Amino acid sequence: MSGLLPCGVLYPAFAASFATGSVAIGSMVMFSFFLGTVPILTGLGYLIHKFRSKVPAVYVSGFGVLLVLLSISLLLFRLYSHSHSESCVHPI
């Protein structure tokens, strides 16, 4: 199941298991990570299901639109707004 989670938390867990240098210990590290994530993900799924059943469908689609707009605005902010450090040299 852990291999199916494309998240930023998974990759340091992989790095930690590779850094052990042992297949057995690395497997134990990944199994520990798996045991730690299952209750959290199960509980989160349960809470989202409970929350979703109480929210009208109009609000759910509104949340989706808000999420898309927020994502686009953050992407544009990162593309076009950056700070210059003192070492930044621009040709004249």
N, C-alpha and C positions, 0 to 999 in steps of 0.2 A: 504494500500500500504506500509506503514512503516514497517509492520511486515514481509514483504517479502524482506527487505534489510538486508542481513547478513553482516553488516559492523560495525567497531569499534565505529563509531559515534552514532549508534543507542542504544547501551547498556547504555551509560551514560544518554541518554534521558529517557530510561526506569527507570533507577535508580532515576533520578530527579523526574519523575512522581510518583514513589513509595514513595519517601521521603516526598511528600506533605502530605501523610496521609489521603487524601480525594480522593474519586473516581471522584468527579466533577472537582476538581482542577488538579488532575493528568490527567484527560481526556483533559483538556484545555492545559496542558503542551504538551501532545503528539500531539494535534491538531495544536498547534503553531509550533512544530517541523515539522509536515507534511507540513504545509503551507510554511515553510522556505525551505524545501528540494525540493518541486515540481518544482518551477521555475529554480532552479540550475540544477536539473537532466534533465529537459526538454531542457534547453539551452545547456547543455553539450551534450546531445544526438543529438541535431540539429547540433552543431559544429563538432562533430565526423562524422556525416553523410556527411556534406559538405567536410570535410577534406578527408574522405575515397573515395569520388567520384573523387577526383583529384589525388589520389595516384595510380600508377600502381599496378596490382596484385602481381607482382614479389616482390615489396617492402613490401607489406603486409605480405607475407609469410616469408620474411626475418626478419621483425619485430617480428613475432611469434617465429622464431628460436632464435633470440636474447633474447627475453623475457624468453624462457625456459632455455637457457644457463646462463643468469643472475640469474635466480631463483636457479638453481642447484649450481652455484658458491657461492651464498650467504648462501645457506643451508649448504654447505660443510665448508664454513668459520665459521659459527656459531657452527658447530659440532666439528671442530678440532682446532680452534684457540680461545683461551680464555686467559685472563690475570689473574694472580694470585695476590691476595691481600696479605698483610703482615700476615693476620691471617690464610692463607692457610698452612696447615701442611701436609707434605708428609712423610709417613713412610720410614725409611732408609732401 
